[in-house]
Structure formats: C-alpha cells, structure tokens
Amino acid sequence: MALETTHSRLRRWKNGPPQTLSQLKDEKLRQHNQQERENDFYRKSFQIFHQLADTVMDTIQTLALEYHFNPAAVPAKDPRLIRAVILLQIALDKSHTDESEAIKQWKEQCGIQTNNDSPTEWL
C-alpha cells in the first residue's frame, strides 16, 4: 500500500535499477511535452468559453436596452430581438464546434482513439 502512494520516480527506483541520466532526461522531456499539450487544450477551452461569455453578455445588453426603450414590442416581430437570438445561437454552435475540435486535437496528440460523436460534457 505504501509503495502505491509514493512519488512515481521513487517508486521506479524501489522497483528496479535507477534510470540513467539520458533516460531521466527523456522522461522529463516527455512529461514536459504532455503538460504543454494539456496547457494548450485548456487555453483553447478557456478562449472558447470567453468568446461565448462575451456573446452572451452582448445579447443580454441588447435585450435589456430593447426592453428599456421599447417595452411594448412584440418579441416575435421585433427584428432586433430576433437578430440577438440568432447571433446567440450562432455563437453557441461555434462554441460547440470549437470545443469538439479542441478535444479531437488533444486526443490525437495524446494517442487516444477518437470517434466522431459529440463530447458528452460541454462547456
């Protein structure tokens, strides 16, 4: 049990001969590259989230201003409201597509088999 909870390098040292300097360097380089791939994925995800949040805030402001200046407007016939809803739907679709692409790229870089299904979890 104690061996399972120890740091991976210490665990390898206890289980077998210590790594050579070149093996250790290769392992650290591999870990660094893996961390960079993960950072890129999360950076892309964060950018996608911010783009969607900006669009939502713009839509909220548009709707609030429309209600403030024209409270009696019929929503189904108001072109500004319809435009705001369409822009929000476009941003949502783009966000979903961008997220799927980011997940696909990350899985390909990590060597994980990808399928064409949409992700089960979404921003």
C-alpha positions as YAML, in Angstrom:
chain: A
units: angstrom
residues:
- id: 1
  name: MET
  ca: [0.00, 0.00, 0.00]
- id: 2
  name: ALA
  ca: [2.74, 2.46, 0.91]
- id: 3
  name: LEU
  ca: [4.54, 1.84, -2.37]
- id: 4
  name: GLU
  ca: [1.39, 2.72, -4.33]
- id: 5
  name: THR
  ca: [1.19, 6.18, -2.75]
- id: 6
  name: THR
  ca: [4.82, 7.21, -3.22]
- id: 7
  name: HIS
  ca: [6.08, 9.52, -5.93]
- id: 8
  name: SER
  ca: [6.47, 7.75, -9.28]
- id: 9
  name: ARG
  ca: [10.23, 8.34, -9.53]
- id: 10
  name: LEU
  ca: [10.79, 6.94, -6.02]
- id: 11
  name: ARG
  ca: [8.53, 4.01, -6.84]
- id: 12
  name: ARG
  ca: [10.54, 3.20, -10.00]
- id: 13
  name: TRP
  ca: [13.79, 3.41, -8.03]
- id: 14
  name: LYS
  ca: [12.46, 0.96, -5.43]
- id: 15
  name: ASN
  ca: [11.18, -1.45, -8.07]
- id: 16
  name: GLY
  ca: [14.19, -1.52, -10.36]
- id: 17
  name: PRO
  ca: [17.55, -0.05, -11.22]
- id: 18
  name: PRO
  ca: [17.77, 3.74, -11.27]
- id: 19
  name: GLN
  ca: [17.39, 5.48, -14.59]
- id: 20
  name: THR
  ca: [20.39, 6.72, -16.44]
- id: 21
  name: LEU
  ca: [20.77, 10.43, -16.98]
- id: 22
  name: SER
  ca: [19.62, 10.14, -20.61]
- id: 23
  name: GLN
  ca: [16.57, 8.08, -19.60]
- id: 24
  name: LEU
  ca: [15.69, 10.62, -16.94]
- id: 25
  name: LYS
  ca: [16.11, 13.45, -19.45]
- id: 26
  name: ASP
  ca: [13.87, 11.66, -21.97]
- id: 27
  name: GLU
  ca: [11.23, 11.05, -19.31]
- id: 28
  name: LYS
  ca: [11.26, 14.69, -18.20]
- id: 29
  name: LEU
  ca: [11.03, 15.85, -21.81]
- id: 30
  name: ARG
  ca: [8.07, 13.53, -22.40]
- id: 31
  name: GLN
  ca: [6.34, 14.85, -19.26]
- id: 32
  name: HIS
  ca: [7.03, 18.43, -20.33]
- id: 33
  name: ASN
  ca: [5.56, 17.83, -23.80]
- id: 34
  name: GLN
  ca: [2.49, 16.18, -22.31]
- id: 35
  name: GLN
  ca: [1.99, 19.13, -19.95]
- id: 36
  name: GLU
  ca: [2.31, 21.56, -22.88]
- id: 37
  name: ARG
  ca: [-0.39, 19.67, -24.80]
- id: 38
  name: GLU
  ca: [-2.69, 19.81, -21.79]
- id: 39
  name: ASN
  ca: [-1.99, 23.53, -21.33]
- id: 40
  name: ASP
  ca: [-2.80, 24.18, -25.00]
- id: 41
  name: PHE
  ca: [-6.08, 22.31, -24.66]
- id: 42
  name: TYR
  ca: [-7.13, 24.22, -21.56]
- id: 43
  name: ARG
  ca: [-6.03, 27.52, -23.12]
- id: 44
  name: LYS
  ca: [-8.23, 26.83, -26.15]
- id: 45
  name: SER
  ca: [-11.13, 25.80, -23.91]
- id: 46
  name: PHE
  ca: [-10.78, 28.98, -21.88]
- id: 47
  name: GLN
  ca: [-10.76, 31.11, -25.05]
- id: 48
  name: ILE
  ca: [-13.88, 29.34, -26.32]
- id: 49
  name: PHE
  ca: [-15.60, 29.97, -23.00]
- id: 50
  name: HIS
  ca: [-14.69, 33.66, -23.05]
- id: 51
  name: GLN
  ca: [-15.92, 34.12, -26.61]
- id: 52
  name: LEU
  ca: [-19.24, 32.55, -25.69]
- id: 53
  name: ALA
  ca: [-19.49, 34.59, -22.48]
- id: 54
  name: ASP
  ca: [-18.82, 37.81, -24.41]
- id: 55
  name: THR
  ca: [-21.59, 36.98, -26.87]
- id: 56
  name: VAL
  ca: [-24.00, 36.19, -24.04]
- id: 57
  name: MET
  ca: [-23.20, 39.50, -22.34]
- id: 58
  name: ASP
  ca: [-23.71, 41.39, -25.61]
- id: 59
  name: THR
  ca: [-27.06, 39.66, -26.06]
- id: 60
  name: ILE
  ca: [-28.12, 40.48, -22.51]
- id: 61
  name: GLN
  ca: [-27.25, 44.13, -23.03]
- id: 62
  name: THR
  ca: [-29.10, 44.21, -26.34]
- id: 63
  name: LEU
  ca: [-32.21, 42.67, -24.81]
- id: 64
  name: ALA
  ca: [-32.09, 44.96, -21.77]
- id: 65
  name: LEU
  ca: [-31.76, 48.06, -23.94]
- id: 66
  name: GLU
  ca: [-34.51, 46.88, -26.24]
- id: 67
  name: TYR
  ca: [-36.87, 46.35, -23.32]
- id: 68
  name: HIS
  ca: [-35.91, 49.70, -21.79]
- id: 69
  name: PHE
  ca: [-36.50, 51.71, -24.96]
- id: 70
  name: ASN
  ca: [-39.32, 49.65, -26.45]
- id: 71
  name: PRO
  ca: [-41.16, 47.71, -23.69]
- id: 72
  name: ALA
  ca: [-44.34, 47.25, -25.72]
- id: 73
  name: ALA
  ca: [-42.65, 45.48, -28.64]
- id: 74
  name: VAL
  ca: [-43.95, 42.05, -29.56]
- id: 75
  name: PRO
  ca: [-40.93, 39.72, -29.24]
- id: 76
  name: ALA
  ca: [-41.87, 37.53, -32.19]
- id: 77
  name: LYS
  ca: [-41.98, 40.55, -34.52]
- id: 78
  name: ASP
  ca: [-39.04, 42.54, -33.18]
- id: 79
  name: PRO
  ca: [-36.13, 42.30, -35.68]
- id: 80
  name: ARG
  ca: [-33.53, 43.34, -33.08]
- id: 81
  name: LEU
  ca: [-34.65, 40.61, -30.72]
- id: 82
  name: ILE
  ca: [-34.68, 38.03, -33.50]
- id: 83
  name: ARG
  ca: [-31.18, 39.13, -34.58]
- id: 84
  name: ALA
  ca: [-29.90, 38.86, -30.98]
- id: 85
  name: VAL
  ca: [-31.30, 35.34, -30.63]
- id: 86
  name: ILE
  ca: [-29.82, 34.28, -33.99]
- id: 87
  name: LEU
  ca: [-26.39, 35.69, -33.05]
- id: 88
  name: LEU
  ca: [-26.56, 33.85, -29.73]
- id: 89
  name: GLN
  ca: [-27.44, 30.58, -31.48]
- id: 90
  name: ILE
  ca: [-24.57, 31.04, -33.95]
- id: 91
  name: ALA
  ca: [-22.13, 31.70, -31.09]
- id: 92
  name: LEU
  ca: [-23.39, 28.62, -29.24]
- id: 93
  name: ASP
  ca: [-22.98, 26.42, -32.32]
- id: 94
  name: LYS
  ca: [-19.48, 27.83, -32.97]
- id: 95
  name: SER
  ca: [-18.52, 27.22, -29.36]
- id: 96
  name: HIS
  ca: [-19.69, 23.61, -29.56]
- id: 97
  name: THR
  ca: [-17.80, 23.04, -32.82]
- id: 98
  name: ASP
  ca: [-14.61, 24.65, -31.50]
- id: 99
  name: GLU
  ca: [-14.78, 22.58, -28.33]
- id: 100
  name: SER
  ca: [-15.23, 19.35, -30.29]
- id: 101
  name: GLU
  ca: [-12.24, 20.25, -32.47]
- id: 102
  name: ALA
  ca: [-10.08, 21.06, -29.42]
- id: 103
  name: ILE
  ca: [-10.97, 17.73, -27.81]
- id: 104
  name: LYS
  ca: [-10.24, 15.88, -31.05]
- id: 105
  name: GLN
  ca: [-6.82, 17.55, -31.41]
- id: 106
  name: TRP
  ca: [-5.94, 16.85, -27.78]
- id: 107
  name: LYS
  ca: [-6.91, 13.18, -28.10]
- id: 108
  name: GLU
  ca: [-4.90, 12.82, -31.32]
- id: 109
  name: GLN
  ca: [-1.83, 14.35, -29.68]
- id: 110
  name: CYS
  ca: [-2.18, 12.03, -26.69]
- id: 111
  name: GLY
  ca: [-2.70, 8.98, -28.89]
- id: 112
  name: ILE
  ca: [-6.26, 8.40, -27.67]
- id: 113
  name: GLN
  ca: [-8.60, 6.89, -30.21]
- id: 114
  name: THR
  ca: [-11.19, 9.44, -31.34]
- id: 115
  name: ASN
  ca: [-14.70, 8.97, -32.59]
- id: 116
  name: ASN
  ca: [-16.92, 11.42, -34.41]
- id: 117
  name: ASP
  ca: [-19.51, 11.67, -31.64]
- id: 118
  name: SER
  ca: [-20.09, 14.92, -29.86]
- id: 119
  name: PRO
  ca: [-18.47, 15.21, -26.46]
- id: 120
  name: THR
  ca: [-20.68, 14.10, -23.59]
- id: 121
  name: GLU
  ca: [-19.62, 17.03, -21.44]
- id: 122
  name: TRP
  ca: [-19.77, 20.51, -22.81]
- id: 123
  name: LEU
  ca: [-18.77, 23.94, -21.51]
...
